[in-house]
């Protein structure tokens, strides 16, 4: 599950990290993500921790990827609290191959169209048969998580679990066509508005969270 709703203090901390470059906050926020990951039932014993990537030009402009910083901190905390858990950071495993518009202000349908096909796995052998923990800062409609997960699953990942610091409150009432998007030759993944952890083929409720 996500730690909390994207508002108040949590929103302020994420803005300070993402827009003001206060990278030290990633340790604190990653700890919050780790706490929620450890509460997830049936968590695989071996995981690849993959941050949602930024497009190269945007990363160079910003100087860092906040999701990568969060992933590193999450992994460090998970190793500290659960030494037996075999979790490996894999920042280069997933690549954003084209620039996308800001997702802010887009409808769920527009968000999915914006990121569809934007991600790929350059070395499928590195993910084939592995369980992946996908880490991002905010879960809004699930469009980015679905696009990333589709790329990982096509590369052979056994499962994909999604963890975020915050969940956004619903911005749009979901339409029937927004709940499931079928792409040619793509595995159909759940796009529930009430989950921030999900695995292809089944969903796990986490107390009414959203992305």
N, C-alpha and C positions, 0 to 999 in steps of 0.2 A: 504494500500500500504506500501511498504518498504520506509524507509526514503531516501535511496539513493543507489548508486552503491557501491559494495565492492571494493573500491580503494581509494588511497590517504589518507586523514585524517581519514575518516571513517574506513578504513581497519586498520590503525594504532591504533585507539582507541579500536577496537574490539580485536586486538592482545594483547594490553596491559591488557585488561580485562581477556581474555581467557587464555593466556599463561604466563603472568607476574603476574597475580593475583591481579591487582589493582582494587579491588572490588568497590571502590568509583565511578568508571566510570559508573557503572550500573545505578546509579541515573540519570546521564545525558543522557545516551543512552535510558533508559526506558522512559524518557520524550519525546524523539523523536518518539518512538513507539506510545506513548499515543496520541501525536498530530495527527498522521496519522489515528489512530483508530477513533478518534473523527470526522474526516472528512469523514468517511465511511457512506454512506447513508443506512438507514434501519437497523442500528445497534440495536440488541435486547436490551430491557431495563434491562434484567437480564442476567448476564453472569458468567460463571466459567472461571477463567483465569488459564490455564494449561500450564506449561512450558514443552518443549520436555525434557524427562528425560535422564540421563546418566545411563549406567550400573553401578551397585553398586561398583565394583572393581575400575572402572575408576573414579567415583566420590570420593571415598576414597583417591585415589592417587592424584587427583587434589586438593581436599579439598573443592570444591564447584562446583555447576552447574551454569554456566554463564546464561543459559536460565532461571533458577529459580530466579536468582538475577534480571534479566531484567523483569521478570513477576511481581515480587514484586514492583519494581520501577514503572512499567507501571500502576499497580493497584493503587498505591498511587497517581500518577499524575491524573489518570482518576477520582478518588474520589474527588480530589481537584478541578478539572475543571468542573466536571459534578456530583455534589452531589446527584442528583436524580437517577443516574445510579447505579443499584444494581449489583455490581461486586465483586466476592469473589475469593480470591486466592485458588487454589486447587492443590498444588504441589505433593501430594501423590496419586492423582486420577489416573494418568497414570504411568505405570511401564515399564521399558525396561528389559525384562526377559532374554536376552542373550547378550553376547558381540558381537559387529559388527566391521568390518574393518573400517578404515578411509574412508570416502567417496571421499576424494581428489584423483583425477586422474582416477576415475572410470567413465565409460560411463553411460548414463541415465539408460540403461537396467541393468547394473551391480549394480548401486546404488539401484534400486528397489529390485533386488534379495538379496542384502546385508541386507536390513532392513525388508524384508517381514516377517511378523510374529514375529518381535522382540518386539512388544509392546502389552500390555494388560491392562485391567481395572479390578483390583482385587475386587472391590465392584460396580457392575453395577448399583445398586439402587441409587448410589450417582450421576450418570450422566444421568439416564433415563429421557427423556423428557426435558433435559436442553440444553441451548445454550452454546457452548464452544468457547472461544477465545484461540487458540493455539499459544504460543509465542516461538520464536526461535531467534538465532542471525543472521543467514544467510540463505537466500533462494537460492538454486542453481538449482536443476532440479525438485524439488517437491517430490522426493522419500521419504524422511523422513516425510514430512507433510502428504503425502498420507497414509503411513503406520500407523502413529499416528491417523489420522482421521478415517481410516478403523476400528481400534480398538475401538475408541470412538463411532462410529456409530453402530458397532456390539453390544456395551453395551447399546445402546438405546438413545444416544445423539440426540437431535432434529436437530441440525446443528453444523457445525464446521467452524469457521472463523480463518484464519491464518495471523499472523502479525510478521514481522521480522524487525530488524534494517537495514539490507542491503540486496541487491539482487546481485547475481553474474552475470557477463556478460556470455552470452552463451558460454559454453565450447565445445559443440558438436551440430551439426545440428541434430534436432530431426528426427528420422525415424518413419514411420507410426506405427510400433509396439511399439514405445516408448511413444506414446501419450495416449494410453489407455491400462491398464493392468487389465485383468479379473482374479480374484481369485475365487475359488469355494465358493459359498454362500456369497460373499463379495459384498457390494453395489458398483456400478461403480462410481468413482469420477473423476471429470475433472482434467487433468494433463497439463494444458495449460502453455506454456513457457512464456506467456505475462501477468501473474497474480500472485500477492502475497497475495491477499485476495480471498478466494473462499468458497462457501457453496455448499454442495452436492445438485445436482439437478439443479443448475444454477451457472453461474459465473458472477462476476462484474468486469468490466474493470477498471484498476487503472493507466492508462497512460503509458502502455508499460513496466511494470516491469517484472522481471524474477526470478525464483529460480531453 
